[in-house]
Amino acid sequence: MLVSIAVVVGAVTTAIAYFVPWLPEQASEQREGIDAVFWITTAICVSIFALVSAVILYSVFKFRAKPDDDTDGPPIHGHTGLEIAWTAIPAILVIIIGVASAIVLARNDRGGPDALRIQVTAQQFAWNFRYPNNVTSGTLRLPVHRDVVLQLRALDVLHSFFVPQFGQKQDAVPGELTKLAITPTKVGKYPIECTELCGLGHAVMRSQAVVMPAAEYDAWIRQEGKRIKGPPGQAGAAVFENNGCGGCHVFSPANSQGQVGPSLNELEQQARRAGKPLEDFVRESIVEPEAYLEPDYPNVMPKTFAQLPAEQLDALVQYLVGDEESGG
C-alpha cells in the first residue's frame, strides 16, 4: 500500500511539473543546460515529495488512534540505520545538484574565441548597446547560432541584465566589467529586463533582444555602419533611430510621435528659455539631461547617451540643430 500511494502521488506531481508550462520558451544553448539542472532538481524534489507524502498518508490510516483511545504509544528509542539513511541520501542529492550546476555554469561562461563582443551600458533607467563597428542601439540585435559575449557595466547603481528565454542573468556593477555569454538558437524578439531594484524607474528599464538570421544581421550591421559614417544628416538620423529617441520625443523629420519628453521641433525656443546657444543647448541636453528641464517635463532621460562615440554625438546634434536652423 505504501508503494502504491507513492506511485500515485509521484505520477500526479510529475504530470503537474511536466505538462504545466512553468518555463518560458527556450532560445539559447545556455538555457538547455540550465533547464537540465532544473529538471534534475525537479525529479529529486518529486521523488522526495512522493516518498514523504506516502509515509504520511499511510501512517494516518494505518496507525491512527481510535476515538476513545487516550493512551500513549509505545516508547521507541530510534533507528540508527534510518537516521543515517535520511542524512546521507539528502547529502548525496544536494551534491548531485551542486555538481550539475557547477558543470553547467562553467560551460555557460565560455564565450568562444570568435565570439561577437557587444558592450552593454546600464543606467537609470535604460540599456545601451555598442557593437564592434561603433554602431549604438537601444535594442540588442544578435545573430542566431553565433557565440556572443556581452560586456556589461553600470554608470550609476547596480543593475541586472536578464532575458528569460536565454536563461542567463548577470549584474552590471558600477566600476566593474562583467561578462555574459549567450548563443541564441531561435529567431525572434525577446524582452530584456532589469532584475535588480535600481530606483523609481526600475519597472520601465526594459528593452528588446532581436535574434536575426546571420545574413540579415550582417547586412544590418554593415548598413548601420555606413549610415553613421555618412553625411551628417544621414548619420544623425541613424543615431536618432537606433537609440530609440523617437520613442520619447516628437520630431517631424523622423516622423516620431513620442510624448514622454519635450518636442524636438521646438529646440530653438527651448534654448532661448535656457539662455544658451542652440547647438550648446542641444549637446548639453543629450549628455546632461538634468541641466535644463522644460516646464511640466520631469527628467526621465538617462545619461547613457553621453556614452555615444564623439562622431555619433556630433552627428546627432547636427541632425537636430540643422533642422531647427533650416526652420523645420
Backbone bond lengths (Angstrom), bond angles and torsions (degrees), N, CA, C in turn:
res aa  C-N    CA-C-N  psi(-1)  N-CA   C-N-CA  omega(-1)  CA-C   N-CA-C  phi
1 M - - - 1.473 - - 1.523 111.47 -
2 L 1.340 115.40 -40.17 1.457 119.77 179.63 1.524 110.85 -60.00
3 V 1.329 115.99 -43.96 1.466 120.71 -179.98 1.530 110.33 -65.25
4 S 1.321 116.87 -40.88 1.469 120.27 -179.56 1.520 111.59 -61.80
5 I 1.336 116.06 -42.86 1.475 119.76 178.42 1.525 110.22 -62.57
6 A 1.344 116.51 -43.59 1.465 120.25 -179.50 1.521 111.29 -62.08
7 V 1.339 117.08 -39.97 1.466 121.00 179.72 1.522 110.66 -65.07
8 V 1.327 116.55 -43.98 1.470 120.07 -179.20 1.529 110.70 -64.37
9 V 1.337 116.96 -48.91 1.467 120.85 179.68 1.525 110.57 -61.23
10 G 1.342 116.66 -43.42 1.463 120.16 179.01 1.513 112.73 -62.95
11 A 1.339 116.69 -39.40 1.467 120.75 -179.69 1.528 111.11 -66.40
12 V 1.333 116.38 -43.54 1.472 120.15 179.79 1.528 110.52 -64.90
13 T 1.331 116.71 -45.63 1.458 120.89 -179.48 1.527 111.50 -64.59
14 T 1.322 116.52 -40.52 1.472 120.61 178.08 1.520 110.96 -62.89
15 A 1.335 116.62 -41.84 1.463 120.27 178.87 1.520 111.35 -61.81
16 I 1.346 116.51 -41.79 1.468 120.14 178.69 1.527 110.25 -64.63
17 A 1.347 115.92 -43.04 1.466 119.62 -178.72 1.519 111.85 -66.63
18 Y 1.334 117.17 -37.42 1.464 120.60 -171.86 1.531 113.29 -86.08
19 F 1.322 116.26 -42.57 1.462 119.18 -171.61 1.530 113.60 -88.98
20 V 1.322 119.15 -20.38 1.472 120.88 175.41 1.535 107.53 -82.76
21 P 1.329 118.41 126.50 1.484 120.77 -177.18 1.533 111.97 -75.47
22 W 1.319 116.51 80.15 1.457 120.90 -178.59 1.526 112.14 -72.06
23 L 1.317 117.62 -30.65 1.464 121.48 -172.31 1.522 111.28 -103.96
24 P 1.335 117.89 150.36 1.469 120.59 174.77 1.521 110.62 -71.53
25 E 1.315 115.48 172.45 1.466 121.52 179.01 1.528 110.64 -55.97
26 Q 1.315 115.65 141.27 1.454 120.91 178.88 1.529 109.29 -89.32
27 A 1.360 117.43 123.02 1.465 119.96 -173.34 1.521 113.07 -137.68
28 S 1.346 117.55 20.84 1.463 119.42 176.37 1.523 109.40 -152.59
29 E 1.328 115.50 156.39 1.464 119.89 177.09 1.523 110.70 -62.63
30 Q 1.311 117.18 -36.02 1.462 121.09 -178.79 1.525 111.56 -63.97
31 R 1.329 116.77 -34.28 1.466 119.84 179.05 1.524 111.34 -65.56
32 E 1.340 117.43 -28.40 1.457 120.26 -179.57 1.528 110.47 -60.76
33 G 1.333 116.39 -46.44 1.458 119.84 178.53 1.511 112.29 -67.71
34 I 1.333 116.25 -40.67 1.464 120.25 179.41 1.521 110.53 -63.03
35 D 1.332 116.74 -41.79 1.466 119.82 178.29 1.523 111.38 -65.84
36 A 1.336 116.75 -35.07 1.467 119.79 177.97 1.528 110.57 -61.66
37 V 1.342 117.03 -43.95 1.470 120.42 176.97 1.528 110.35 -63.37
38 F 1.330 115.92 -39.75 1.465 120.17 178.00 1.527 111.08 -58.44
39 W 1.335 116.38 -45.24 1.463 118.94 -176.92 1.529 111.92 -73.91
40 I 1.334 117.60 -31.85 1.465 119.67 173.24 1.523 109.87 -61.38
41 T 1.330 115.91 -47.27 1.460 120.87 179.32 1.524 110.85 -63.26
42 T 1.326 116.59 -41.10 1.468 120.72 179.59 1.520 111.15 -63.81
43 A 1.339 117.23 -42.27 1.467 120.56 179.28 1.524 111.16 -62.12
44 I 1.326 116.53 -41.34 1.463 120.36 178.02 1.531 110.57 -64.28
45 C 1.324 115.94 -44.37 1.472 120.27 -179.33 1.526 111.47 -64.85
46 V 1.336 117.38 -40.84 1.466 120.92 178.27 1.525 110.48 -62.65
47 S 1.325 116.81 -42.10 1.470 120.65 -179.94 1.523 111.45 -62.76
48 I 1.338 115.93 -46.47 1.467 119.63 179.72 1.527 110.93 -64.74
49 F 1.347 115.80 -42.62 1.464 120.06 179.65 1.528 110.66 -61.76
50 A 1.333 117.24 -42.87 1.468 120.67 179.94 1.530 110.78 -63.92
51 L 1.323 117.06 -42.73 1.461 120.54 -179.63 1.528 111.69 -64.77
52 V 1.333 116.12 -49.64 1.462 120.06 -178.85 1.523 111.24 -63.80
53 S 1.332 116.79 -42.85 1.472 120.23 179.45 1.522 110.94 -63.29
54 A 1.347 116.29 -40.73 1.465 119.60 179.86 1.523 111.06 -62.84
55 V 1.322 116.88 -43.82 1.474 120.50 179.17 1.520 111.00 -62.94
56 I 1.315 116.49 -43.15 1.471 120.46 -179.31 1.535 110.72 -64.32
57 L 1.334 116.71 -49.48 1.464 120.09 -178.56 1.530 111.62 -63.77
58 Y 1.319 115.48 -42.07 1.466 119.71 178.98 1.530 110.16 -62.29
59 S 1.337 115.76 -43.63 1.466 119.93 -178.34 1.521 111.15 -65.66
60 V 1.341 116.73 -37.54 1.468 120.19 -179.46 1.525 110.75 -59.55
61 F 1.324 117.18 -40.85 1.465 119.87 -176.93 1.535 112.30 -88.18
62 K 1.322 117.56 -35.34 1.458 120.84 -174.66 1.521 112.27 -78.63
63 F 1.335 116.99 -39.06 1.460 119.83 -171.43 1.529 113.39 -115.81
64 R 1.304 117.45 18.02 1.466 118.74 -179.53 1.529 109.48 -68.49
65 A 1.327 115.61 146.60 1.460 121.13 -179.98 1.527 110.82 -81.91
66 K 1.304 115.44 150.17 1.458 119.95 176.18 1.528 109.81 -70.97
67 P 1.334 117.17 155.12 1.468 119.81 -175.89 1.525 114.29 -54.82
68 D 1.325 118.78 -33.44 1.462 120.85 -177.32 1.526 112.88 -101.79
69 D 1.322 117.60 14.40 1.465 121.30 -178.66 1.522 109.72 -98.50
70 D 1.356 115.82 107.32 1.462 121.52 179.47 1.526 112.43 -108.47
71 T 1.313 117.13 11.57 1.460 120.23 -178.01 1.528 110.54 -78.57
72 D 1.322 114.50 156.69 1.448 120.08 175.91 1.522 109.88 -77.40
73 G 1.322 115.72 152.29 1.449 120.19 175.79 1.516 110.92 -73.91
74 P 1.311 117.13 168.12 1.466 120.37 179.97 1.525 111.04 -65.90
75 P 1.349 117.24 143.16 1.472 119.61 178.68 1.531 110.63 -67.97
76 I 1.325 115.37 135.19 1.466 121.20 -179.25 1.515 108.26 -123.43
77 H 1.316 117.32 128.28 1.473 121.35 -178.80 1.514 111.72 -76.98
78 G 1.304 118.87 -34.92 1.458 122.75 -176.53 1.517 110.22 131.44
79 H 1.338 114.27 178.15 1.456 119.81 -178.56 1.526 107.49 -137.11
80 T 1.337 116.35 104.41 1.464 121.30 -174.33 1.527 111.89 -60.09
81 G 1.320 117.13 -43.22 1.466 120.17 -179.94 1.518 112.51 -61.54
82 L 1.362 116.22 -40.83 1.461 120.59 179.17 1.524 110.93 -66.47
83 E 1.325 116.81 -39.72 1.460 119.97 179.47 1.524 111.53 -65.66
84 I 1.322 116.62 -38.73 1.467 119.59 176.11 1.521 110.44 -64.19
85 A 1.331 116.04 -41.20 1.468 120.85 -178.02 1.522 111.27 -63.18
86 W 1.364 116.27 -47.35 1.473 116.50 -175.97 1.537 112.87 -78.28
87 T 1.312 116.76 -2.49 1.463 120.49 169.84 1.528 111.09 -95.31
88 A 1.328 116.30 -43.53 1.463 121.06 -175.81 1.525 112.31 -72.33
89 I 1.346 116.38 -43.12 1.472 119.10 -176.38 1.530 111.62 -63.55
90 P 1.348 120.50 -48.99 1.471 118.73 176.32 1.525 113.03 -59.19
91 A 1.340 117.08 -36.76 1.465 119.67 178.88 1.526 110.47 -62.30
92 I 1.345 116.32 -42.53 1.472 120.42 178.84 1.529 110.52 -63.87
93 L 1.329 116.00 -42.27 1.468 119.86 -179.56 1.529 111.44 -64.24
94 V 1.327 117.24 -41.15 1.469 120.58 177.54 1.528 110.53 -63.74
95 I 1.336 116.62 -39.03 1.470 119.96 177.76 1.520 110.57 -63.43
96 I 1.345 116.91 -40.85 1.472 120.77 177.97 1.524 110.57 -59.24
97 I 1.332 116.37 -46.69 1.472 120.06 179.61 1.526 110.37 -63.49
98 G 1.337 116.77 -42.86 1.463 120.68 -179.28 1.517 112.38 -63.39
99 V 1.341 116.98 -44.61 1.466 120.59 -179.70 1.526 110.50 -65.11
100 A 1.338 116.74 -45.10 1.472 120.19 179.08 1.525 111.07 -60.70
101 S 1.330 116.57 -41.84 1.468 120.33 179.68 1.523 110.90 -65.73
102 A 1.337 117.62 -42.10 1.465 120.65 -179.69 1.521 111.21 -63.09
103 I 1.334 116.94 -40.65 1.471 120.74 179.20 1.522 110.54 -63.47
104 V 1.340 116.49 -46.07 1.474 120.60 -178.67 1.522 111.13 -65.34
105 L 1.340 117.43 -44.15 1.461 119.94 -179.08 1.521 111.59 -64.39
106 A 1.343 116.84 -40.40 1.463 119.89 178.30 1.519 110.99 -64.30
107 R 1.328 116.39 -40.50 1.468 120.29 179.22 1.524 111.03 -68.35
108 N 1.327 116.64 -38.93 1.463 120.40 -177.73 1.525 112.60 -71.37
109 D 1.325 117.59 -19.84 1.466 120.57 179.45 1.521 112.74 -79.22
110 R 1.323 117.41 -10.80 1.461 120.14 -177.92 1.524 109.77 -81.52
111 G 1.317 115.86 117.28 1.455 118.92 -179.13 1.515 114.06 -89.74
112 G 1.318 118.33 -17.36 1.460 119.99 -177.59 1.513 110.90 88.87
113 P 1.346 118.21 145.60 1.466 121.24 -175.91 1.531 113.72 -67.66
114 D 1.317 117.64 -26.40 1.470 121.14 -178.15 1.522 112.18 -106.33
115 A 1.320 116.74 23.80 1.462 120.43 -176.76 1.526 111.01 -66.04
116 L 1.321 115.53 143.58 1.460 122.18 172.29 1.524 108.20 -72.78
117 R 1.316 117.31 125.15 1.466 121.14 -176.78 1.530 109.76 -107.44
118 I 1.314 114.62 124.07 1.461 122.20 -177.06 1.522 108.55 -123.33
119 Q 1.324 116.49 130.21 1.460 121.11 178.84 1.528 109.71 -85.76
120 V 1.313 115.58 128.93 1.462 121.88 -179.20 1.526 108.61 -115.84
121 T 1.321 116.07 123.20 1.461 121.06 178.02 1.524 108.97 -112.96
122 A 1.327 115.64 126.46 1.460 121.51 179.41 1.515 109.55 -111.99
123 Q 1.319 115.55 135.91 1.463 120.85 175.75 1.510 108.33 -156.69
124 Q 1.319 115.76 150.61 1.459 119.19 178.21 1.532 109.90 -55.24
125 F 1.265 120.46 113.51 1.464 129.51 -0.14 1.526 106.93 -135.17
126 A 1.340 116.41 70.51 1.458 121.23 -174.86 1.520 110.31 -156.70
127 W 1.339 114.81 159.37 1.459 122.88 174.12 1.518 108.82 -111.02
128 N 1.319 116.73 143.79 1.458 121.26 174.70 1.527 108.33 -132.36
129 F 1.331 116.60 136.15 1.462 121.82 -176.09 1.527 110.02 -121.92
130 R 1.339 115.35 129.94 1.466 120.54 178.80 1.523 109.21 -120.02
131 Y 1.324 115.10 128.98 1.465 122.02 -176.21 1.533 110.00 -96.05
132 P 1.342 117.61 167.63 1.474 120.06 -174.75 1.526 114.82 -56.80
133 N 1.337 118.38 -28.24 1.463 119.82 179.79 1.526 112.00 -93.26
134 N 1.364 116.95 18.78 1.465 124.32 176.66 1.518 114.37 73.47
135 V 1.317 118.20 8.38 1.464 120.07 169.94 1.520 108.00 -66.78
136 T 1.315 117.36 133.18 1.462 121.68 177.51 1.522 109.42 -115.58
137 S 1.311 115.66 152.55 1.459 119.56 -176.65 1.518 109.86 -157.94
138 G 1.320 116.07 151.02 1.455 121.25 173.00 1.515 111.79 -88.20
139 T 1.333 116.29 -4.96 1.465 123.13 177.30 1.521 108.48 -116.95
140 L 1.307 116.94 136.73 1.460 121.47 179.68 1.520 109.38 -87.48
141 R 1.326 116.62 120.87 1.471 121.76 177.76 1.521 109.04 -112.78
142 L 1.345 115.66 131.86 1.458 121.26 -175.29 1.521 110.51 -133.39
143 P 1.334 117.84 143.67 1.467 120.63 172.92 1.521 110.36 -82.45
144 V 1.311 116.90 139.10 1.455 120.59 -178.83 1.533 110.29 -70.14
145 H 1.316 116.67 147.36 1.467 124.55 176.81 1.535 113.13 60.12
146 R 1.318 116.55 30.86 1.460 119.48 175.07 1.526 109.44 -128.31
147 D 1.341 115.92 136.94 1.465 119.97 177.71 1.524 110.06 -64.55
148 V 1.318 115.44 133.64 1.464 121.85 179.44 1.527 108.07 -130.63
149 V 1.323 116.46 136.94 1.457 121.51 173.34 1.528 107.96 -117.67
150 L 1.321 115.84 118.66 1.459 121.17 175.67 1.523 108.09 -90.71
151 Q 1.334 116.38 127.40 1.462 122.14 178.15 1.522 107.25 -104.50
152 L 1.325 115.69 106.91 1.453 121.00 -170.15 1.526 112.63 -101.32
153 R 1.318 114.68 141.44 1.463 120.98 171.79 1.521 108.40 -147.39
154 A 1.322 115.84 154.07 1.460 122.17 179.22 1.520 109.01 -118.02
155 L 1.319 117.06 142.53 1.460 121.94 -177.76 1.523 112.60 -95.01
156 D 1.333 117.51 -13.37 1.464 117.70 -175.04 1.527 112.21 -136.51
157 V 1.334 117.17 -72.67 1.464 121.09 -176.94 1.529 109.09 -121.68
158 L 1.320 115.52 -179.19 1.457 120.62 179.97 1.523 110.43 -72.66
159 H 1.339 115.96 129.71 1.461 123.08 173.97 1.527 108.44 -124.62
160 S 1.321 116.78 169.98 1.463 119.78 178.78 1.521 109.30 -144.10
161 F 1.335 115.65 123.11 1.463 122.65 -177.31 1.524 109.34 -88.70
162 F 1.332 116.59 128.46 1.463 120.02 -178.82 1.522 110.86 -150.76
163 V 1.335 115.26 129.60 1.456 122.85 169.48 1.524 106.14 -120.65
164 P 1.333 119.56 109.13 1.466 120.92 -174.35 1.526 113.58 -53.59
165 Q 1.326 117.40 -38.15 1.462 120.33 -177.51 1.525 112.16 -70.00
166 F 1.334 117.91 -21.86 1.464 121.06 177.24 1.532 111.52 -89.22
167 G 1.315 117.43 -21.72 1.451 121.73 176.82 1.508 115.18 81.21
168 Q 1.322 117.74 -18.64 1.453 121.40 -175.76 1.527 110.80 -90.87
169 K 1.324 115.10 142.83 1.460 121.25 178.25 1.525 108.17 -137.36
170 Q 1.346 116.05 139.16 1.461 119.46 179.10 1.517 110.10 -148.26
171 D 1.331 116.50 139.49 1.459 121.25 176.88 1.524 110.53 -76.89
172 A 1.329 115.24 144.89 1.466 121.96 168.13 1.526 105.52 -104.76
173 V 1.332 116.01 116.40 1.459 122.24 -169.66 1.529 109.95 -112.70
174 P 1.339 118.52 129.09 1.472 120.50 177.03 1.523 111.06 -56.51
175 G 1.330 116.49 131.64 1.450 121.30 177.60 1.516 115.14 82.05
176 E 1.328 118.14 -1.04 1.462 121.68 179.50 1.525 110.30 -130.13
177 L 1.341 114.87 154.19 1.461 121.15 174.74 1.519 107.81 -108.39
178 T 1.318 116.53 117.26 1.458 121.44 177.24 1.522 109.26 -110.36
179 K 1.325 116.61 160.87 1.463 120.61 -174.83 1.519 110.68 -131.22
180 L 1.318 114.68 151.59 1.456 121.28 178.55 1.524 108.43 -143.65
181 A 1.339 116.58 125.27 1.468 121.58 -179.43 1.524 109.74 -97.18
182 I 1.332 115.52 135.45 1.465 121.71 179.62 1.528 108.36 -140.10
183 T 1.326 116.34 136.81 1.465 121.55 171.69 1.523 107.41 -126.45
184 P 1.330 118.38 95.21 1.469 120.52 -177.25 1.531 111.26 -64.41
185 T 1.321 115.95 144.30 1.466 120.60 -179.47 1.522 113.00 -120.58
186 K 1.330 118.28 -8.94 1.459 120.66 -178.46 1.520 110.27 -135.46
187 V 1.317 115.24 133.75 1.463 120.60 174.65 1.524 108.84 -70.23
188 G 1.320 116.61 137.06 1.459 119.68 179.57 1.511 111.82 161.71
189 K 1.323 115.97 -175.69 1.462 122.76 178.89 1.524 108.45 -117.72
190 Y 1.330 115.41 130.54 1.460 120.88 -174.42 1.531 109.85 -132.45
191 P 1.337 117.62 142.67 1.476 120.67 -176.74 1.520 112.22 -74.44
192 I 1.326 115.89 138.70 1.463 122.54 171.53 1.521 107.63 -102.34
193 E 1.327 116.61 129.08 1.454 121.42 -177.59 1.525 110.15 -123.62
194 C 1.314 115.87 148.86 1.458 120.73 166.96 1.520 106.36 -95.11
195 T 1.342 116.86 120.47 1.458 120.15 -175.22 1.533 112.14 -106.24
196 E 1.312 116.47 19.11 1.467 121.42 175.38 1.527 107.47 -121.04
197 L 1.337 117.21 121.74 1.458 120.50 -178.64 1.528 109.01 -57.99
198 C 1.343 116.33 114.28 1.458 120.23 -169.81 1.525 113.42 -122.16
199 G 1.335 117.39 11.60 1.451 119.32 178.73 1.519 111.73 137.58
200 L 1.320 116.15 -173.72 1.465 121.03 -175.18 1.523 112.65 -63.61
201 G 1.324 117.34 -29.29 1.456 120.17 -178.70 1.517 113.69 -95.70
202 H 1.324 117.60 16.55 1.465 121.64 -177.09 1.529 112.00 -54.30
203 A 1.327 116.98 -40.99 1.467 120.69 -175.46 1.519 113.01 -64.69
204 V 1.324 117.83 -23.44 1.468 120.39 -178.06 1.524 112.11 -100.17
205 M 1.341 116.92 4.39 1.466 119.26 179.47 1.522 108.92 -82.07
206 R 1.306 114.74 76.62 1.459 121.95 -176.48 1.526 110.15 -132.47
207 S 1.304 115.01 154.46 1.453 120.47 174.85 1.525 107.36 -148.23
208 Q 1.312 116.26 -157.70 1.465 120.12 -176.34 1.514 109.92 -143.13
209 A 1.330 116.28 138.57 1.453 122.15 172.51 1.525 107.78 -102.88
210 V 1.330 115.65 122.10 1.463 121.36 -178.90 1.526 107.74 -109.07
211 V 1.329 116.73 111.84 1.463 121.51 178.26 1.533 108.02 -93.64
212 M 1.334 115.42 124.02 1.465 121.81 -172.79 1.523 110.30 -120.10
213 P 1.341 117.36 155.73 1.471 119.08 169.48 1.522 109.59 -56.59
214 A 1.321 116.98 147.28 1.466 121.04 -173.96 1.524 112.03 -55.56
215 A 1.330 117.36 -44.62 1.472 120.37 -178.62 1.520 110.80 -64.33
216 E 1.320 116.66 -39.10 1.472 120.59 179.82 1.521 110.64 -67.25
217 Y 1.340 116.41 -39.95 1.459 120.05 177.51 1.528 110.65 -63.63
218 D 1.339 117.22 -45.69 1.467 120.45 -179.94 1.522 111.06 -60.21
219 A 1.330 116.13 -40.55 1.469 119.78 179.01 1.529 110.15 -65.51
220 W 1.335 116.91 -40.83 1.469 120.68 -179.50 1.520 110.75 -64.34
221 I 1.326 117.35 -46.76 1.462 120.02 -175.96 1.529 110.96 -67.42
222 R 1.336 116.75 -35.02 1.477 119.23 176.48 1.523 110.64 -67.48
223 Q 1.318 115.79 -44.30 1.468 120.00 -178.47 1.522 111.19 -62.72
224 E 1.351 116.30 -45.62 1.465 119.06 -179.38 1.522 111.16 -67.80
225 G 1.351 116.72 -33.36 1.460 119.86 176.15 1.514 111.72 -62.38
226 K 1.337 116.09 -40.07 1.467 120.54 178.21 1.520 110.87 -69.64
227 R 1.336 116.10 -39.38 1.465 119.40 -177.41 1.527 111.86 -63.82
228 I 1.349 117.02 -43.05 1.466 118.52 -177.39 1.527 111.99 -73.83
229 K 1.334 116.70 -11.77 1.460 120.09 177.55 1.524 111.40 -105.94
230 G 1.324 115.89 4.66 1.454 120.26 -178.79 1.509 112.35 -83.29
231 P 1.338 117.50 -164.18 1.466 121.66 177.48 1.527 110.49 -54.91
232 P 1.345 117.89 152.17 1.473 121.00 -175.76 1.525 114.10 -50.43
233 G 1.321 117.20 -42.81 1.457 119.54 -178.94 1.511 111.99 -63.75
234 Q 1.326 116.11 -45.60 1.461 120.75 179.20 1.520 111.27 -66.89
235 A 1.331 116.91 -43.60 1.463 121.02 -179.63 1.526 110.51 -64.00
236 G 1.332 116.53 -43.62 1.458 119.98 179.43 1.510 112.59 -63.88
237 A 1.333 116.08 -39.00 1.461 120.32 177.90 1.527 110.65 -63.71
238 A 1.334 116.10 -38.86 1.467 120.13 178.95 1.521 111.05 -64.88
239 V 1.334 116.87 -43.71 1.468 120.66 179.19 1.527 109.91 -64.16
240 F 1.325 116.87 -43.00 1.460 122.46 179.27 1.527 110.67 -59.02
241 E 1.323 115.80 -45.73 1.467 120.79 -177.94 1.529 111.74 -70.51
242 N 1.324 116.83 -47.36 1.469 120.57 -174.60 1.520 112.65 -64.88
243 N 1.330 116.94 -30.58 1.457 120.05 -175.56 1.525 113.35 -96.89
244 G 1.323 116.03 10.92 1.452 120.16 171.99 1.507 115.78 69.58
245 C 1.344 117.66 24.41 1.469 119.93 -178.40 1.523 111.83 -60.94
246 G 1.332 115.94 -34.12 1.457 119.88 -177.60 1.514 113.61 -68.38
247 G 1.335 117.26 -15.02 1.454 118.95 178.19 1.515 113.09 -71.04
248 C 1.344 116.62 -18.26 1.469 120.41 -176.74 1.526 113.36 -118.01
249 H 1.326 117.90 -17.73 1.464 120.41 -171.70 1.527 112.32 -128.33
250 V 1.307 114.81 145.63 1.465 121.70 167.51 1.520 107.95 -79.30
251 F 1.331 116.97 130.24 1.466 121.15 175.89 1.521 107.77 -154.91
252 S 1.309 116.05 109.64 1.462 121.56 -171.95 1.527 114.28 -57.90
253 P 1.356 120.05 -46.80 1.470 118.85 -178.67 1.526 113.27 -58.62
254 A 1.320 117.75 -26.87 1.472 120.84 179.96 1.525 111.73 -97.96
255 N 1.337 117.24 0.92 1.467 122.33 -177.79 1.533 111.53 55.68
256 S 1.319 116.14 35.69 1.462 120.25 -179.47 1.519 109.94 -97.71
257 Q 1.341 114.97 146.95 1.459 120.22 -174.88 1.526 112.51 -130.54
258 G 1.337 118.04 26.95 1.460 121.01 179.94 1.517 111.85 -62.59
259 Q 1.318 116.10 143.84 1.472 120.89 -176.36 1.529 112.85 -117.50
260 V 1.324 117.91 8.07 1.472 120.11 -177.25 1.518 111.04 -74.92
261 G 1.334 116.81 -45.56 1.455 121.88 -178.42 1.518 111.49 -109.47
262 P 1.335 117.59 174.83 1.464 121.22 -179.07 1.523 111.80 -65.48
263 S 1.314 115.68 156.68 1.467 121.70 -179.18 1.529 110.54 -66.71
264 L 1.320 115.85 134.32 1.463 120.78 176.92 1.521 111.27 -85.05
265 N 1.310 117.20 -0.75 1.464 120.64 173.69 1.529 111.44 -78.85
266 E 1.332 117.14 -9.03 1.464 121.60 -175.15 1.521 111.66 -120.54
267 L 1.318 117.14 32.16 1.457 120.68 -176.54 1.532 112.48 -64.34
268 E 1.317 117.16 -35.86 1.462 120.00 -178.13 1.528 110.59 -63.79
269 Q 1.333 116.76 -44.31 1.460 120.23 178.10 1.529 110.93 -65.42
270 Q 1.325 117.09 -39.34 1.463 120.87 179.37 1.532 110.40 -65.06
271 A 1.345 117.29 -39.11 1.467 121.01 178.97 1.522 110.43 -63.59
272 R 1.330 117.27 -38.59 1.465 120.49 178.19 1.525 110.31 -63.65
273 R 1.349 115.79 -42.91 1.464 118.90 -179.99 1.531 110.90 -65.32
274 A 1.330 115.71 -32.09 1.463 119.60 178.60 1.519 111.86 -81.41
275 G 1.341 117.74 -12.58 1.458 122.32 179.04 1.520 112.80 71.37
276 K 1.329 116.89 38.15 1.465 120.33 -177.36 1.521 110.17 -135.77
277 P 1.342 117.41 153.01 1.460 120.12 174.04 1.534 109.81 -58.96
278 L 1.310 116.10 148.97 1.461 120.96 -172.68 1.523 112.75 -56.85
279 E 1.334 117.45 -52.31 1.466 119.74 -175.67 1.530 110.96 -64.04
280 D 1.348 117.10 -41.81 1.463 120.06 178.08 1.526 110.88 -62.99
281 F 1.320 115.99 -39.45 1.458 120.60 179.99 1.525 111.14 -63.93
282 V 1.338 116.33 -44.64 1.469 120.01 -178.67 1.524 110.83 -64.56
283 R 1.329 115.64 -44.87 1.470 118.98 -179.37 1.540 110.76 -63.07
284 E 1.315 116.52 -44.65 1.458 120.20 179.75 1.527 111.10 -63.49
285 S 1.323 116.78 -38.41 1.460 120.37 -179.10 1.522 112.06 -65.53
286 I 1.332 117.09 -26.08 1.465 121.25 178.94 1.519 110.73 -79.96
287 V 1.329 117.11 -47.18 1.470 120.16 -173.82 1.526 112.83 -89.59
288 E 1.348 118.25 -25.42 1.460 122.39 177.66 1.528 108.52 -132.81
289 P 1.322 116.92 72.49 1.470 119.71 -171.41 1.519 115.07 -63.33
290 E 1.346 117.49 -16.57 1.459 118.68 179.87 1.534 112.11 -88.58
291 A 1.338 117.68 -2.06 1.464 120.19 -176.55 1.534 111.69 -63.88
292 Y 1.323 116.79 -37.99 1.467 120.94 176.62 1.523 107.73 -141.84
293 L 1.321 116.04 129.89 1.458 120.91 -179.73 1.514 109.90 -117.08
294 E 1.309 115.84 126.71 1.459 120.39 173.80 1.525 109.70 -65.41
295 P 1.332 117.83 142.72 1.466 120.20 177.66 1.528 111.13 -54.71
296 D 1.322 115.49 139.28 1.476 123.24 177.70 1.521 113.20 72.93
297 Y 1.347 118.22 9.20 1.467 120.80 177.69 1.526 109.37 -125.17
298 P 1.333 118.04 97.18 1.472 119.53 176.37 1.522 109.73 -66.34
299 N 1.317 116.12 152.23 1.465 119.89 -178.02 1.527 110.92 -78.12
300 V 1.332 115.71 108.89 1.469 120.85 174.30 1.522 110.22 -120.08
301 M 1.326 116.33 8.20 1.461 120.24 -178.73 1.526 109.90 -83.92
302 P 1.330 117.79 125.56 1.475 119.90 -179.03 1.521 110.87 -75.01
303 K 1.336 115.24 162.58 1.458 120.90 178.63 1.525 113.08 -87.84
304 T 1.327 116.62 8.96 1.470 118.83 -177.57 1.525 111.65 -61.21
305 F 1.326 117.65 -23.58 1.462 119.83 -178.92 1.528 111.69 -70.67
306 A 1.322 116.38 -15.65 1.461 119.33 173.75 1.522 110.99 -68.29
307 Q 1.332 117.31 -15.57 1.462 121.85 179.66 1.525 112.57 -87.98
308 L 1.308 117.63 0.04 1.465 120.39 177.09 1.526 110.22 -59.87
309 P 1.329 118.22 140.71 1.466 119.52 172.14 1.528 110.03 -54.45
310 A 1.321 116.74 147.32 1.470 121.39 -173.34 1.519 112.49 -54.52
311 E 1.351 116.64 -42.23 1.462 118.72 -177.41 1.527 111.77 -67.87
312 Q 1.336 116.48 -31.80 1.457 118.87 178.22 1.525 110.85 -74.50
313 L 1.330 116.90 -38.44 1.457 120.02 176.43 1.526 110.18 -61.97
314 D 1.329 116.55 -43.83 1.469 120.27 177.77 1.525 110.98 -60.76
315 A 1.335 116.13 -43.49 1.463 119.87 -179.06 1.518 111.15 -64.12
316 L 1.331 117.08 -40.18 1.457 120.39 179.49 1.524 110.93 -65.37
317 V 1.336 116.59 -43.03 1.469 120.42 178.32 1.516 110.21 -60.86
318 Q 1.328 117.21 -46.26 1.460 120.74 -179.27 1.521 111.73 -64.77
319 Y 1.339 115.66 -35.63 1.466 119.78 178.17 1.529 110.79 -62.87
320 L 1.337 116.38 -43.48 1.452 120.18 -179.33 1.524 111.43 -74.69
321 V 1.307 117.11 -44.29 1.463 121.42 -178.00 1.513 111.18 -70.54
322 G 1.313 116.31 -39.04 1.462 120.43 -177.07 1.507 111.79 -58.53
323 D 1.338 114.84 -40.12 1.465 118.34 179.81 1.528 110.44 -67.26
324 E 1.343 116.22 -39.81 1.450 119.79 179.51 1.533 110.37 -64.29
325 E 1.333 115.96 -45.57 1.464 119.09 -175.49 1.524 111.86 -69.23
326 S 1.338 114.37 -21.89 1.469 116.76 178.02 1.515 111.17 -88.56
327 G 1.363 114.30 0.50 1.457 117.98 176.90 1.501 113.90 88.96
328 G 1.388 117.02 15.29 1.463 121.24 -179.32 1.504 111.78 -74.89
